[in-house]
Amino acid sequence: MTLFDKYGGVPTIRLIVKAFYKQVLSRPNLRRYFEGVDMDRLIEHQVEFIAFALGKPKTHYPDSNLKEGHRGLGITSASYDEAVGILHGILSNFQVEHDDINTILGVLYSKRHLIVERKV
């Protein structure tokens, strides 16, 4: 059984992603990255990515999508870490087990180089 199946698939992931963006958009440091962004569309892309991170069968999320989607935003290491910290808290609130959170965050950290543009 994949983590995707274990935690209820797309319906649960959608709830997690919406809770994540609610917190992200409440923080001025992070909100600035989303000005003018179609949030409904972004949420659907994020649901796809998290489904991939949770091992959804037959899912492929190319690195080029991540790199291109974040190009030119100037995302810093500090902002990336803050967003991952928010996701960690959201996953905990959804009763995702500690080891599973670490697995998910491991996937996110393995993609960090595709998103972060500035080390500040």
Backbone as CSV, one residue per row, in Angstrom:
resi,resn,N_x,N_y,N_z,CA_x,CA_y,CA_z,C_x,C_y,C_z
1,MET,0.843,-1.180,0.000,0.000,0.000,0.000,0.891,1.248,0.000
2,THR,0.581,2.179,-0.859,1.338,3.432,-0.917,0.818,4.399,0.146
3,LEU,1.594,5.435,0.419,1.123,6.482,1.323,-0.105,7.171,0.728
4,PHE,-0.128,7.266,-0.585,-1.286,7.842,-1.278,-2.556,7.093,-0.883
5,ASP,-2.525,5.768,-0.922,-3.685,4.957,-0.553,-3.946,5.014,0.956
6,LYS,-2.888,4.946,1.726,-2.992,4.913,3.186,-3.742,6.121,3.732
7,TYR,-3.530,7.288,3.117,-4.123,8.511,3.652,-5.340,9.009,2.879
8,GLY,-5.920,8.170,2.043,-7.205,8.509,1.463,-7.194,9.111,0.079
9,GLY,-6.038,9.117,-0.584,-5.970,9.557,-1.969,-6.243,11.028,-2.187
10,VAL,-6.725,11.341,-3.366,-6.896,12.731,-3.802,-7.797,13.549,-2.876
11,PRO,-8.916,13.021,-2.389,-9.749,13.860,-1.516,-9.004,14.382,-0.287
12,THR,-8.226,13.528,0.347,-7.454,13.957,1.520,-6.329,14.897,1.117
13,ILE,-5.657,14.579,0.038,-4.563,15.440,-0.426,-5.096,16.836,-0.741
14,ARG,-6.248,16.924,-1.364,-6.834,18.233,-1.685,-7.080,19.035,-0.401
15,LEU,-7.580,18.387,0.639,-7.800,19.070,1.918,-6.478,19.547,2.517
16,ILE,-5.460,18.709,2.447,-4.135,19.072,2.960,-3.588,20.262,2.189
17,VAL,-3.678,20.231,0.878,-3.134,21.309,0.048,-3.878,22.625,0.310
18,LYS,-5.195,22.568,0.439,-5.959,23.790,0.725,-5.581,24.368,2.084
19,ALA,-5.425,23.505,3.084,-5.003,23.969,4.415,-3.603,24.570,4.351
20,PHE,-2.731,23.957,3.567,-1.371,24.457,3.391,-1.385,25.864,2.804
21,TYR,-2.097,26.060,1.708,-2.113,27.376,1.072,-2.815,28.425,1.917
22,LYS,-3.781,28.030,2.709,-4.425,28.987,3.613,-3.381,29.573,4.568
23,GLN,-2.517,28.711,5.096,-1.471,29.190,6.011,-0.391,29.963,5.263
24,VAL,0.015,29.448,4.100,1.057,30.121,3.311,0.615,31.539,2.960
25,LEU,-0.620,31.690,2.509,-1.103,33.000,2.080,-1.340,33.954,3.239
26,SER,-1.325,33.444,4.460,-1.468,34.310,5.624,-0.131,34.920,6.059
27,ARG,0.950,34.492,5.425,2.287,34.983,5.779,2.822,35.885,4.669
28,PRO,3.035,37.165,4.990,3.482,38.117,3.956,4.737,37.681,3.217
29,ASN,5.681,37.081,3.907,6.923,36.645,3.277,6.663,35.621,2.169
30,LEU,5.671,34.779,2.358,5.361,33.743,1.373,4.282,34.192,0.391
31,ARG,3.337,34.973,0.867,2.227,35.422,0.022,2.734,36.139,-1.229
32,ARG,3.851,36.834,-1.120,4.379,37.609,-2.246,4.695,36.742,-3.465
33,TYR,4.969,35.477,-3.260,5.279,34.585,-4.375,4.027,34.205,-5.188
34,PHE,2.869,34.523,-4.652,1.626,34.065,-5.271,0.761,35.197,-5.821
35,GLU,1.307,36.397,-5.872,0.555,37.522,-6.423,0.242,37.266,-7.888
36,GLY,-1.019,37.403,-8.233,-1.441,37.208,-9.608,-1.536,35.763,-10.052
37,VAL,-1.418,34.832,-9.142,-1.450,33.407,-9.469,-2.884,32.891,-9.362
38,ASP,-3.302,32.093,-10.322,-4.594,31.422,-10.283,-4.480,30.306,-9.234
39,MET,-4.991,30.565,-8.031,-4.791,29.636,-6.920,-5.536,28.312,-7.135
40,ASP,-6.687,28.335,-7.784,-7.384,27.067,-8.044,-6.531,26.162,-8.930
41,ARG,-5.930,26.754,-9.940,-5.059,25.984,-10.841,-3.816,25.489,-10.093
42,LEU,-3.239,26.370,-9.281,-2.059,25.997,-8.515,-2.369,24.862,-7.545
43,ILE,-3.513,24.937,-6.898,-3.898,23.878,-5.958,-3.977,22.534,-6.680
44,GLU,-4.530,22.520,-7.879,-4.612,21.269,-8.620,-3.223,20.730,-8.982
45,HIS,-2.305,21.631,-9.363,-0.925,21.200,-9.641,-0.273,20.647,-8.381
46,GLN,-0.519,21.319,-7.261,0.080,20.876,-6.001,-0.504,19.536,-5.565
47,VAL,-1.796,19.325,-5.796,-2.410,18.033,-5.489,-1.706,16.938,-6.293
48,GLU,-1.441,17.209,-7.567,-0.729,16.237,-8.409,0.662,15.944,-7.854
49,PHE,1.375,17.012,-7.441,2.726,16.813,-6.931,2.720,16.026,-5.619
50,ILE,1.833,16.381,-4.707,1.778,15.670,-3.424,1.351,14.218,-3.647
51,ALA,0.442,13.989,-4.587,0.055,12.607,-4.921,1.278,11.835,-5.395
52,PHE,2.093,12.478,-6.221,3.350,11.865,-6.671,4.257,11.582,-5.476
53,ALA,4.399,12.564,-4.582,5.273,12.407,-3.407,4.785,11.289,-2.492
54,LEU,3.486,11.034,-2.505,2.914,9.970,-1.678,2.905,8.624,-2.389
55,GLY,3.458,8.579,-3.590,3.592,7.308,-4.287,2.368,6.865,-5.065
56,LYS,1.534,7.820,-5.487,0.356,7.441,-6.278,0.801,6.622,-7.482
57,PRO,0.195,5.458,-7.647,0.576,4.611,-8.790,0.384,5.324,-10.129
58,LYS,1.306,5.048,-11.030,1.257,5.576,-12.399,1.272,7.101,-12.453
59,THR,1.912,7.710,-11.475,2.020,9.158,-11.463,3.439,9.549,-11.802
60,HIS,3.561,10.530,-12.647,4.872,11.068,-12.999,4.779,12.581,-12.917
61,TYR,5.689,13.182,-12.191,5.727,14.637,-12.077,7.136,15.060,-12.450
62,PRO,7.324,15.474,-13.698,8.680,15.760,-14.183,9.343,16.934,-13.455
63,ASP,10.636,16.788,-13.232,11.405,17.868,-12.608,11.284,19.156,-13.401
64,SER,11.160,19.042,-14.721,11.053,20.240,-15.555,9.813,21.062,-15.193
65,ASN,8.724,20.412,-14.755,7.533,21.145,-14.322,7.830,21.995,-13.092
66,LEU,8.545,21.401,-12.146,8.892,22.135,-10.931,9.824,23.302,-11.238
67,LYS,10.839,23.035,-12.011,11.827,24.064,-12.332,11.187,25.218,-13.095
68,GLU,10.416,24.898,-14.103,9.781,25.933,-14.922,8.726,26.705,-14.130
69,GLY,7.966,25.999,-13.312,6.915,26.638,-12.530,7.417,27.616,-11.484
70,HIS,8.663,27.466,-11.071,9.233,28.332,-10.040,10.289,29.304,-10.570
71,ARG,10.609,29.171,-11.842,11.644,30.018,-12.454,11.273,31.497,-12.346
72,GLY,12.251,32.278,-11.945,12.077,33.729,-11.895,11.363,34.247,-10.669
73,LEU,10.948,33.373,-9.776,10.251,33.820,-8.575,11.212,34.280,-7.480
74,GLY,12.469,33.887,-7.591,13.454,34.289,-6.591,13.225,33.664,-5.227
75,ILE,12.731,32.455,-5.217,12.446,31.783,-3.944,13.746,31.534,-3.196
76,THR,13.752,31.934,-1.937,14.945,31.795,-1.102,14.897,30.486,-0.320
77,SER,16.056,30.099,0.179,16.124,28.916,1.038,15.247,29.087,2.266
78,ALA,15.280,30.280,2.845,14.477,30.542,4.048,12.986,30.401,3.754
79,SER,12.538,30.917,2.617,11.124,30.798,2.255,10.753,29.347,1.999
80,TYR,11.631,28.613,1.340,11.379,27.196,1.082,11.242,26.447,2.406
81,ASP,12.175,26.697,3.322,12.134,26.024,4.616,10.865,26.380,5.388
82,GLU,10.453,27.640,5.291,9.224,28.063,5.970,8.012,27.327,5.400
83,ALA,7.938,27.223,4.084,6.814,26.524,3.449,6.817,25.036,3.814
84,VAL,7.985,24.414,3.826,8.066,23.000,4.204,7.666,22.830,5.668
85,GLY,8.048,23.776,6.510,7.639,23.730,7.921,6.122,23.811,8.075
86,ILE,5.502,24.659,7.271,4.043,24.748,7.286,3.438,23.408,6.882
87,LEU,3.955,22.825,5.807,3.437,21.536,5.364,3.614,20.476,6.439
88,HIS,4.741,20.491,7.114,4.976,19.545,8.207,3.868,19.649,9.251
89,GLY,3.553,20.886,9.649,2.489,21.091,10.630,1.129,20.629,10.129
90,ILE,0.832,20.913,8.876,-0.443,20.502,8.288,-0.536,18.975,8.267
91,LEU,0.533,18.316,7.834,0.530,16.850,7.810,0.315,16.276,9.203
92,SER,0.939,16.878,10.197,0.740,16.442,11.587,-0.720,16.614,11.997
93,ASN,-1.309,17.763,11.628,-2.718,18.017,11.964,-3.650,17.001,11.311
94,PHE,-3.256,16.459,10.178,-4.056,15.447,9.481,-3.694,14.031,9.942
95,GLN,-2.980,13.934,11.061,-2.590,12.654,11.667,-1.768,11.761,10.755
96,VAL,-0.933,12.386,9.904,0.023,11.617,9.118,1.121,11.173,10.079
97,GLU,1.470,9.916,10.038,2.466,9.371,10.961,3.840,10.003,10.741
98,HIS,4.597,10.090,11.823,5.910,10.751,11.818,6.829,10.218,10.711
99,ASP,6.950,8.902,10.607,7.823,8.319,9.584,7.338,8.659,8.171
100,ASP,6.029,8.720,8.003,5.471,9.064,6.700,5.718,10.535,6.369
101,ILE,5.627,11.396,7.372,5.956,12.808,7.171,7.400,12.930,6.719
102,ASN,8.285,12.209,7.374,9.702,12.258,6.989,9.912,11.787,5.553
103,THR,9.175,10.780,5.131,9.268,10.299,3.754,8.815,11.385,2.779
104,ILE,7.694,11.999,3.070,7.154,13.063,2.208,8.116,14.241,2.145
105,LEU,8.599,14.675,3.303,9.521,15.814,3.329,10.829,15.469,2.630
106,GLY,11.234,14.208,2.687,12.427,13.777,1.960,12.275,13.986,0.465
107,VAL,11.090,13.685,-0.050,10.825,13.930,-1.473,10.916,15.423,-1.756
108,LEU,10.318,16.232,-0.894,10.353,17.682,-1.110,11.778,18.222,-1.069
109,TYR,12.561,17.759,-0.109,13.940,18.246,-0.025,14.786,17.765,-1.198
110,SER,14.430,16.619,-1.776,15.184,16.152,-2.943,14.900,17.022,-4.174
111,LYS,13.832,17.787,-4.138,13.452,18.671,-5.248,13.802,20.134,-4.977
112,ARG,14.369,20.411,-3.832,14.701,21.774,-3.412,15.495,22.531,-4.481
113,HIS,16.473,21.884,-5.075,17.352,22.536,-6.058,16.587,23.005,-7.292
114,LEU,15.404,22.471,-7.510,14.597,22.867,-8.662,13.735,24.108,-8.374
115,ILE,13.609,24.453,-7.111,12.702,25.513,-6.684,13.441,26.734,-6.135
116,VAL,14.449,26.497,-5.299,15.174,27.596,-4.658,16.123,28.244,-5.660
117,GLU,16.035,29.559,-5.761,16.909,30.303,-6.664,17.948,31.130,-5.916
118,ARG,17.649,31.434,-4.662,18.575,32.262,-3.886,18.808,31.605,-2.536
119,LYS,20.045,31.571,-2.141,20.423,30.892,-0.904,20.192,31.752,0.346
120,VAL,19.741,32.981,0.191,19.558,33.912,1.302,18.603,33.342,2.318
